[in-house]
Amino acid sequence: MSSSGYLVHRRLLFHLCKSPCVLKRRVGQQRLLSTSGRCRTIMPAWVIDKYGNNDVLRFTRNASFPVIHYPNEVIIKVVAAGLNPIDVSMRGGYGSSTLSMKRDPLNIKQSGSEFPLILGRDVSGVVMECGLDVKYFRERDEVWAAIPPWKQGSLAEFVVLSANEISHKPKTLSHIEAAAIPYVAATAWSALVNTGGLSKDKCANKRILILGGSGGVGTFAIQMVKAWGGHVTVTCSQNAERFLKGLGADHTVDYTAGPVEEPLSQLEKFDLILDNIGGDTERWALGLLKPWSGAKYVTLVTPFMQNTDLLGIADGMMQTAATVATKALKHLVKGVHYRWGFFSPSGPTLDEIREMVDAGKIRAVVEETFSFSQVPQAFEKMEKGHARGKTVVQISQGGT
Ligand SMILES: NC(=O)c1ccc[n+]([C@@H]2O[C@H](COP(=O)([O-])OP(=O)(O)OC[C@H]3O[C@@H](n4cnc5c(N)ncnc54)[C@H](OP(=O)(O)O)[C@@H]3O)[C@@H](O)[C@H]2O)c1
């Protein structure tokens, strides 16, 4: 059985196995949270009440305490929260139509509003309470997760997530380090494995080009491909070259020195391109792939959310489908595959990544850490760009 199959199987076994000893321990376990009383109906959090620039971020001690609605959910005490470019975009309203539909597909909520909204897509913390159907996790477990953008985020003292979305945190990482990985890891995995077709056994000696290697996704993707024996070329600013070689990149190309497609076209052609940059890269990047060999170009910069924000769900989806189908066909006749990659939340994927982290094959790249009171400064830093890894906010000191 492959390691991914084994990890999914292990989760399933835990779910099915209701051995008396497991039940006894669970029954005997103390609740870590009191659900009665005012102190447990509110919590501190950074929220936004409307979309806009950094001024819309508001600290409150009175955010609604998360509630377990489904038996497979857990409440997590957040120790550290990681930020991603999507947090800055969501603060400005990015994806509001699509995400509202995901939050409330039947339009049942009376308020008709997603506010107050809590941002923050990465969490590392401690399980405080489990729904009745949760078997694989227990109170006090240290866990990490990438939070789907339609759920309330981790810039708060507590967050509620489905057990399918969380995973036990790597033992070798602190909470701050662990919070730097899930969102970019789940995105890189979805793009490289699910869309790009790479795997531990199908990567050795493949030539991978990562456009934009120095940010959150790039620094993770480099390490993942190197752990699987691939050959990695990255584009980055000249001042990031040494940093990325330190993470394992075999070859770096400075995009600030002139049109980057020129030095790239001198190189042997690639089996897969991961594009973290977008813009005009599509014009030249697919010409760098080996034709008629199953080579793929996967871009993470897609107009999907903008289309639905601008045109509404139905027209936006139609426009998106038409765009991607036209582009895929245009490149297919030239012998290369054109694909869009998307973040996909998954606890089992994080289980696999934990094994790579604990085996010392992947490390967390934390560029800067902020305290809970410095969330606006953390957003300012993100907005300046030029990331060299991840920005993390410490929410609490850890423990229960
Ligand atoms: N589709 C999805 O579901 C999904 C999920 C996650 C991320 N994304 C997207 O993927 C992209 C990357 O995400 P991220 O978290 O890695 O962003 P990030 O942390 O902000 O990193 C971007 C990096 O690219 C570098 N860069 C900028 N322009 C470049 C260029 N022309 N060539 C090469 N490098 C360049 C930047 O450094 P310098 O400016 O100093 O060179 C920075 O290090 C973002 O656009 C994000 O929105 C999409």
The ligand as an ORCA input file, in Angstrom:
! r2SCAN-3c Opt
* xyz 0 1
  N      -4.960     29.314     -6.944
  C      -4.834     29.144     -5.643
  O      -5.636     28.434     -4.989
  C      -3.664     29.787     -4.943
  C      -3.282     29.359     -3.665
  C      -2.158     29.939     -3.067
  C      -1.478     30.943     -3.744
  N      -1.918     31.371     -4.956
  C      -1.216     32.433     -5.687
  O       0.097     31.979     -5.951
  C       0.978     33.086     -5.943
  C       2.171     32.787     -5.034
  O       1.729     32.691     -3.689
  P       2.773     32.860     -2.508
  O       2.060     32.593     -1.254
  O       4.012     32.099     -2.800
  O       3.106     34.438     -2.648
  P       4.236     35.283     -1.892
  O       4.604     34.586     -0.645
  O       3.751     36.682     -1.848
  O       5.499     35.190     -2.878
  C       5.594     35.759     -4.128
  C       7.116     35.749     -4.467
  O       7.324     35.968     -5.844
  C       8.464     36.828     -6.002
  N       8.285     37.471     -7.292
  C       7.551     38.573     -7.581
  N       7.563     38.791     -8.915
  C       8.296     37.798     -9.473
  C       8.626     37.453    -10.805
  N       8.223     38.200    -11.858
  N       9.389     36.358    -11.015
  C       9.804     35.588     -9.981
  N       9.517     35.851     -8.688
  C       8.758     36.950     -8.438
  C       8.406     37.742     -4.797
  O       9.685     38.229     -4.399
  P      10.415     39.502     -5.131
  O       9.325     40.469     -5.486
  O      11.359     40.068     -4.108
  O      11.132     38.916     -6.294
  C       7.898     36.802     -3.703
  O       8.971     36.151     -3.068
  C       0.160     34.302     -5.493
  O      -0.232     35.017     -6.652
  C      -1.055     33.672     -4.846
  O      -2.176     34.526     -4.920
  C      -2.993     30.806     -5.578
*
